[in-house]
């Protein structure tokens, strides 16, 4: 989700290996983007979720 001050927020859950790859991809960012800072924190997983959806 893009916030009103142009920051991007998101949540992910899954296997540790997959999450580490996702974080590396986010840190690298898209070709035309410039990632200034990445903040991450652990939150409780949400039970019963079975769908992964990317929205733009």
Secondary structure as the mmCIF struct_conf table of DSSP 4:
data_model
#
loop_
_struct_conf.conf_type_id
_struct_conf.id
_struct_conf.beg_label_comp_id
_struct_conf.beg_label_asym_id
_struct_conf.beg_label_seq_id
_struct_conf.end_label_comp_id
_struct_conf.end_label_asym_id
_struct_conf.end_label_seq_id
STRN STRN1 UNK A 2 UNK A 2
TURN_TY1_P TURN_TY1_P1 UNK A 4 UNK A 5
BEND BEND1 UNK A 6 UNK A 6
STRN STRN2 UNK A 8 UNK A 8
BEND BEND2 UNK A 14 UNK A 14
HELX_RH_AL_P HELX_RH_AL_P1 UNK A 16 UNK A 28
TURN_TY1_P TURN_TY1_P2 UNK A 31 UNK A 32
HELX_LH_PP_P HELX_LH_PP_P1 UNK A 44 UNK A 46
TURN_TY1_P TURN_TY1_P3 UNK A 47 UNK A 48
#
